[in-house]
Amino acid sequence: MIIGVAGPYSSDTEEQRQQNLDRLNTAAARLLEKDHIPLIGINAAKPVVEKSSIQDKYKSIMDISLALMDFCDGLLFLAESPGANRERDFILSKGLPVYYSIDEIN
């Protein structure tokens, strides 16, 4: 399955943002080890948005993230945040499963 990974990214410090990103990527690595294809919106969006002259960077990040989620068969939801909640709600609106623990996924 293609499984999105959602959780907090934004934070007040670069150190906390990196910790949040590491948590997302570690969860994605566990999914890969279970033979799933993990997708993380911020991984796709951040490098592109940082190079752009777009004013509303959050909107662009969410647009890219939600576009990626459209290809997913489910979502691993690590913790709440405004963006993660939007990804979760999008997956739920499609009638797809949201997992709250890696252990729920075979």
Backbone as CSV, one residue per row, in Angstrom:
resi,resn,N_x,N_y,N_z,CA_x,CA_y,CA_z,C_x,C_y,C_z
1,MET,0.834,-1.185,0.000,0.000,0.000,0.000,0.878,1.247,0.000
2,ILE,0.338,2.292,-0.550,0.957,3.610,-0.434,0.336,4.275,0.787
3,ILE,1.158,4.606,1.756,0.662,5.150,3.015,1.318,6.501,3.289
4,GLY,0.491,7.527,3.445,0.986,8.831,3.839,1.369,8.820,5.311
5,VAL,2.299,9.667,5.661,2.710,9.826,7.058,2.475,11.285,7.433
6,ALA,1.672,11.508,8.472,1.321,12.872,8.873,1.620,13.080,10.349
7,GLY,2.124,14.263,10.634,2.408,14.651,12.004,2.933,16.071,11.983
8,PRO,3.204,16.623,13.137,3.697,17.997,13.204,5.033,18.168,12.488
9,TYR,5.184,19.295,11.838,6.478,19.709,11.300,6.851,21.090,11.848
10,SER,5.965,22.052,11.664,6.252,23.442,12.055,6.552,23.540,13.546
11,SER,7.454,24.473,13.863,7.834,24.708,15.249,8.557,26.043,15.323
12,ASP,8.802,26.489,16.536,9.476,27.773,16.740,10.968,27.717,16.443
13,THR,11.565,26.535,16.557,13.012,26.437,16.365,13.346,25.464,15.240
14,GLU,14.483,25.695,14.612,14.957,24.791,13.563,15.240,23.411,14.149
15,GLU,15.753,23.382,15.364,16.043,22.102,16.024,14.762,21.272,16.189
16,GLN,13.688,21.897,16.625,12.422,21.180,16.800,11.842,20.750,15.454
17,ARG,11.962,21.606,14.439,11.486,21.218,13.100,12.250,19.991,12.611
18,GLN,13.556,19.965,12.850,14.349,18.801,12.426,13.938,17.550,13.196
19,GLN,13.679,17.689,14.493,13.214,16.539,15.281,11.876,16.030,14.753
20,ASN,10.984,16.956,14.411,9.687,16.563,13.861,9.852,15.840,12.525
21,LEU,10.725,16.367,11.674,10.981,15.743,10.383,11.611,14.360,10.568
22,ASP,12.523,14.244,11.513,13.146,12.948,11.801,12.097,11.931,12.250
23,ARG,11.142,12.370,13.045,10.078,11.462,13.506,9.238,10.971,12.328
24,LEU,8.903,11.884,11.413,8.148,11.501,10.222,8.934,10.503,9.371
25,ASN,10.209,10.788,9.161,11.030,9.924,8.318,11.323,8.574,8.959
26,THR,11.455,8.542,10.275,11.653,7.269,10.971,10.411,6.388,10.823
27,ALA,9.241,6.984,10.974,7.997,6.225,10.782,7.891,5.734,9.338
28,ALA,8.275,6.580,8.390,8.243,6.176,6.984,9.199,5.015,6.724
29,ALA,10.349,5.043,7.359,11.308,3.945,7.204,10.725,2.634,7.720
30,ARG,9.979,2.701,8.840,9.339,1.483,9.363,8.293,0.955,8.369
31,LEU,7.554,1.871,7.738,6.579,1.448,6.721,7.277,0.776,5.544
32,LEU,8.379,1.339,5.114,9.144,0.765,4.020,9.619,-0.643,4.376
33,GLU,10.045,-0.825,5.619,10.483,-2.141,6.088,9.337,-3.150,6.096
34,LYS,8.106,-2.655,6.167,6.920,-3.525,6.121,6.410,-3.673,4.684
35,ASP,7.222,-3.265,3.724,6.923,-3.379,2.296,5.812,-2.460,1.806
36,HIS,5.648,-1.316,2.460,4.722,-0.286,1.997,5.520,0.864,1.395
37,ILE,4.851,1.682,0.624,5.460,2.875,0.047,5.006,4.069,0.874
38,PRO,5.906,4.697,1.635,5.524,5.850,2.450,5.663,7.157,1.661
39,LEU,4.738,8.072,1.910,4.804,9.413,1.337,4.655,10.432,2.453
40,ILE,5.525,11.435,2.443,5.478,12.511,3.430,5.392,13.827,2.663
41,GLY,4.306,14.544,2.874,4.067,15.771,2.142,5.168,16.794,2.285
42,ILE,5.647,17.020,3.502,6.658,18.057,3.717,7.959,17.727,2.990
43,ASN,8.262,16.433,2.837,9.476,16.055,2.113,9.404,16.451,0.643
44,ALA,8.223,16.371,0.075,8.051,16.769,-1.324,7.939,18.282,-1.462
45,ALA,7.267,18.916,-0.516,6.939,20.334,-0.645,8.073,21.278,-0.240
46,LYS,8.742,20.982,0.837,9.711,21.918,1.421,10.807,22.348,0.445
47,PRO,11.481,21.435,-0.234,12.556,21.883,-1.119,12.066,22.773,-2.261
48,VAL,10.873,22.492,-2.766,10.325,23.273,-3.867,9.884,24.650,-3.378
49,VAL,9.146,24.670,-2.282,8.619,25.923,-1.752,9.750,26.854,-1.318
50,GLU,10.804,26.294,-0.723,11.942,27.117,-0.293,12.621,27.814,-1.466
51,LYS,12.586,27.214,-2.640,13.227,27.797,-3.827,12.298,28.745,-4.581
52,SER,11.036,28.802,-4.171,10.056,29.617,-4.891,9.978,31.028,-4.309
53,SER,9.320,31.902,-5.051,9.057,33.259,-4.563,7.623,33.396,-4.061
54,ILE,6.965,32.266,-3.854,5.586,32.238,-3.359,5.525,32.930,-2.007
55,GLN,4.510,33.777,-1.831,4.345,34.484,-0.556,3.737,33.588,0.521
56,ASP,2.691,32.851,0.174,1.999,32.010,1.145,2.587,30.600,1.105
57,LYS,3.711,30.449,1.762,4.433,29.180,1.720,3.631,28.055,2.367
58,TYR,2.917,28.337,3.459,2.122,27.300,4.116,1.066,26.752,3.161
59,LYS,0.386,27.627,2.447,-0.643,27.184,1.499,-0.028,26.283,0.434
60,SER,1.111,26.682,-0.082,1.772,25.880,-1.114,2.206,24.520,-0.572
61,ILE,2.739,24.505,0.639,3.122,23.238,1.262,1.902,22.333,1.405
62,MET,0.802,22.894,1.863,-0.415,22.091,2.036,-0.973,21.637,0.688
63,ASP,-0.923,22.483,-0.323,-1.403,22.087,-1.653,-0.621,20.876,-2.161
64,ILE,0.690,20.913,-2.032,1.519,19.787,-2.481,1.263,18.562,-1.614
65,SER,1.187,18.758,-0.307,0.954,17.635,0.612,-0.372,16.940,0.328
66,LEU,-1.413,17.725,0.135,-2.727,17.128,-0.126,-2.773,16.457,-1.492
67,ALA,-2.046,17.002,-2.466,-1.968,16.345,-3.768,-1.316,14.970,-3.631
68,LEU,-0.279,14.877,-2.814,0.356,13.582,-2.565,-0.596,12.624,-1.858
69,MET,-1.332,13.142,-0.889,-2.253,12.296,-0.136,-3.322,11.684,-1.040
70,ASP,-3.587,12.330,-2.160,-4.590,11.818,-3.095,-4.163,10.486,-3.705
71,PHE,-2.874,10.178,-3.653,-2.368,8.922,-4.198,-2.277,7.814,-3.146
72,CYS,-2.585,8.141,-1.904,-2.399,7.201,-0.800,-3.605,6.291,-0.602
73,ASP,-3.300,5.095,-0.089,-4.325,4.116,0.257,-4.707,4.202,1.725
74,GLY,-3.984,4.994,2.489,-4.227,5.168,3.909,-3.229,6.159,4.462
75,LEU,-3.320,6.408,5.760,-2.476,7.411,6.408,-2.047,6.916,7.774
76,LEU,-0.764,7.074,8.074,-0.251,6.875,9.429,-0.208,8.249,10.079
77,PHE,-1.026,8.432,11.101,-1.190,9.726,11.773,-0.419,9.684,13.085
78,LEU,0.686,10.433,13.153,1.560,10.384,14.327,1.089,11.280,15.460
79,ALA,0.625,12.468,15.134,0.171,13.416,16.152,-0.530,14.577,15.457
80,GLU,-1.313,15.298,16.231,-2.079,16.403,15.671,-1.217,17.634,15.412
81,SER,-1.584,18.327,14.365,-1.095,19.656,14.021,-2.075,20.165,12.976
82,PRO,-2.096,21.441,12.704,-3.055,21.923,11.695,-2.897,21.214,10.344
83,GLY,-1.671,21.059,9.876,-1.449,20.404,8.590,-1.746,18.918,8.627
84,ALA,-1.278,18.243,9.685,-1.541,16.807,9.818,-3.036,16.540,9.917
85,ASN,-3.746,17.395,10.624,-5.196,17.230,10.739,-5.871,17.366,9.377
86,ARG,-5.395,18.294,8.556,-5.960,18.458,7.211,-5.698,17.210,6.366
87,GLU,-4.502,16.647,6.476,-4.193,15.419,5.739,-5.075,14.272,6.224
88,ARG,-5.228,14.135,7.530,-6.095,13.091,8.087,-7.527,13.251,7.603
89,ASP,-8.042,14.464,7.688,-9.423,14.708,7.283,-9.624,14.424,5.797
90,PHE,-8.609,14.740,4.992,-8.684,14.453,3.562,-8.774,12.948,3.317
91,ILE,-7.919,12.184,3.981,-7.931,10.718,3.824,-9.264,10.153,4.298
92,LEU,-9.752,10.628,5.435,-11.044,10.160,5.945,-12.178,10.495,4.986
93,SER,-12.109,11.664,4.340,-13.168,12.066,3.408,-13.227,11.143,2.193
94,LYS,-12.137,10.462,1.913,-12.095,9.508,0.812,-12.502,8.104,1.265
95,GLY,-12.822,7.960,2.543,-13.215,6.659,3.075,-12.046,5.707,3.263
96,LEU,-10.846,6.248,3.371,-9.649,5.425,3.519,-9.247,5.339,4.988
97,PRO,-8.478,4.308,5.343,-8.119,4.121,6.748,-7.059,5.099,7.236
98,VAL,-7.198,5.469,8.484,-6.184,6.243,9.195,-5.683,5.363,10.330
99,TYR,-4.388,5.173,10.371,-3.739,4.358,11.396,-3.078,5.293,12.402
100,TYR,-3.198,4.947,13.677,-2.646,5.787,14.730,-1.402,5.164,15.373
101,SER,-1.034,4.007,14.880,0.172,3.320,15.348,0.720,2.470,14.206
102,ILE,2.002,2.400,14.099,2.630,1.572,13.086,2.249,0.103,13.287
103,ASP,1.943,-0.274,14.531,1.577,-1.651,14.837,0.222,-2.049,14.249
104,GLU,-0.593,-1.091,13.868,-1.882,-1.385,13.247,-1.734,-1.798,11.779
105,ILE,-0.557,-1.611,11.219,-0.320,-1.832,9.795,0.471,-3.110,9.601
106,ASN,-0.033,-3.999,8.776,0.674,-5.268,8.495,1.749,-5.069,7.456
